[in-house]
Amino acid sequence: METLYDVQQLLKQFGIIVYVGKRIYDIELMTLELKKIYERRLIDKETYLTAWRILKREHHIEESRGEH
């Protein structure tokens, strides 16, 4: 798992499709959903941390663009 698309595909396996309309909001909601599936022990810690790092990186990129 290396990209935001990969995280989207992971969430999709659990029936979670996120589209709010603004990329930064999508990333924030994906982060919340990721945490929920991890807390329910549906994914392992390594998968969670990898996906979380990707979301954090993408969120930082969006913040640096200043388009929120």
C-alpha positions in Angstrom: 0.0 0.0 0.0 1.6 3.2 -1.1 -1.0 5.7 -2.4 -4.3 7.3 -1.4 -6.0 5.1 -4.1 -4.6 2.0 -2.2 -6.2 3.3 1.0 -9.5 3.9 -0.8 -9.4 0.3 -2.1 -8.8 -1.0 1.4 -11.8 0.9 2.7 -13.9 -0.3 -0.2 -13.3 -3.9 0.9 -15.4 -3.0 4.0 -18.1 -1.3 1.9 -16.7 2.2 2.7 -16.7 4.7 -0.1 -15.8 8.2 0.8 -16.6 11.2 -1.4 -17.4 14.5 0.2 -16.3 16.7 -2.7 -13.1 18.3 -1.3 -10.0 16.1 -1.2 -8.9 17.3 2.3 -12.4 16.4 3.7 -12.3 13.1 2.0 -8.9 12.3 3.6 -10.2 13.4 7.1 -13.2 11.1 6.8 -11.1 8.2 5.5 -8.9 8.6 8.5 -11.9 8.3 10.8 -13.2 5.3 9.0 -9.8 3.6 9.0 -9.6 4.1 12.8 -13.1 2.5 13.2 -12.2 -0.6 11.2 -8.9 -1.0 13.1 -10.6 -0.6 16.5 -13.0 -3.4 15.4 -10.0 -5.5 14.7 -10.8 -5.9 11.1 -7.3 -5.0 10.0 -4.0 -5.6 11.6 -1.8 -2.9 13.2 0.7 -2.8 10.3 -2.0 -2.2 7.7 -3.6 0.4 9.9 -0.3 2.3 10.4 0.7 2.1 6.8 -2.7 3.5 5.7 -2.7 6.1 8.4 0.8 7.4 7.3 -0.4 7.7 3.7 -3.5 9.6 4.8 -1.4 11.9 7.0 1.0 12.6 4.2 -1.8 13.4 1.7 -3.5 15.6 4.3 -0.2 17.5 4.8 0.1 18.0 1.0 -3.5 19.3 0.8 -2.9 21.7 3.7 0.3 23.0 2.1 -1.7 23.8 -1.1 -4.0 26.0 1.0 -7.1 25.1 -0.8 -9.3 24.2 2.2 
